[in-house]
Amino acid sequence: MSAKDTVLEVMKKEGTPLNAGRITEISGLDRKEVDKALKALKDEELIVSPKRCYWEPKK
């Protein structure tokens, strides 16, 4: 499973907006990997930011 898939899965499982630090804690991925995955997911419009620095899957 790629870092993008892992990050998206963590977000769906938690059900609330998460910041990169929390995603790192839950997933066990390196922070740089999480940041890259968030950027890629944002570029693909698969996640949205309801408030600054927090992300959730697009509905």
N, C-alpha and C positions, 0 to 999 in steps of 0.2 A: 504494500500500500504506500502510495506517495505521501509526502508531507502535506500536500494540498488536500488529499482525501482524508487524512487523519485529522487535520484542523477542521474541516467541514463536518466530519462525523462528531467530533467533540462538541462543536457548536450546536448541532442538532440534538445531541443527547442531553446537554445541559438545559436547553430551552430558554436561556436568558442571555442578554448581550454580555460578551466577555471581552476583556482586554488581552493583549498579547502575553502579558505576564501570567495570567490565570490559565490561558491555553497551554503555555509552556509547562506549568505545574501539573495540569491534568494529563497531558499527552506524553510527557517525558521527552519531547523533542527539544533540540537546541533552540535558543531564542532566535538566532539568525535564520534557522530553517522556518520557524513560525512567521517571522517578519516577511520572508520571501513568499511563503505560501499565502499570507494575507494580501500582499500586493497583487499576486497573480489572481487570486479569487476576486479581488476588487476590480481588476482590469477586465475580468470575464463577466462582471456584474452578477456574481453568485452570492455576494454578501453586501449588506448595507450597514451604515453606521447610524444608529438612532441617537447617539450622543458621542461627543468627542472621545476618541481612543477606544471605543467599545464597538464590537462588531457582532452581527447576527446573520444567519442565512436569510436570503431574500425569499419572501413568501410568494 
